[in-house]
Amino acid sequence: MIVGLLTGRGGSVSIPDKNVIEVLGRPLMSYAALMANQSKLIDEVYLSTDGEKLKDVGREMGLKIIDRPEELALPTSQHKDALTHALSVLEAEGKKPEILVVFLCNVGTHRPGLVDHCIQQLIDNPELDSVVTVEERNEYHPLRTKKVGPDGNLVPFLETEGPISTNRQDLEPALFIDHTFWVLRVSTCFGPEAQGQQPWDFMGQRIKGVPNSGSIDIHTHEDIAYTEAWLRKYGWTSDETPSGDDM
């Protein structure tokens, strides 16, 4: 069984009601819901939230609601705890998914077809723990990053030996997880013996990165404007969803 799970809090520090704010004529979370509902491989789609407005949108889109406890919906709450809670709710319903596809409600930059492409990668490669979307962003390369030292001045974030090129294209590709969605093998990503890479240890150790382009999660009003421009670029309108035939 493959389950899609949208996750989003009702409260938002950066933008009030961020997950349901209108983006290109749709509630923001509806983009993730559309991708989950249109998947040919996902069997059921759930929404984990404490927010009533999110629940209303979820019900309109046919999602099954998981009421997230207040203590798991705080700004300081950890995503893993919300996922573990959702799996416990599913287990109480007699459902034990082999694969959990996690969507973030504050991500609108979705390309149709990418979800099933990544799910199929996990199905076809049983040695993998998870499949996630990534983007090369060498402008933020760890070797170019600084931190504030004891004297208040900038020092390298990582201690290295030898010269480092100032040309980002000379550096080893730095891949960033863009959080469009995560495809997780439940048996190896969760449970008392699961030990994954930090900080997202629920992704396991054997993580495959699938290249993606320009996807972001929304935190500012500028991110909303960017997301709308990105959606138009890839063929979205307030009424139409691109086909995804290029995947």
Summary of the structure (lengths in Angstrom):
residues: 247
radius of gyration: 18.9
end to end distance: 23.1
largest distance: 57.6
contacts: 757
relative contact order: 0.19
helix: 32%
strand: 22%
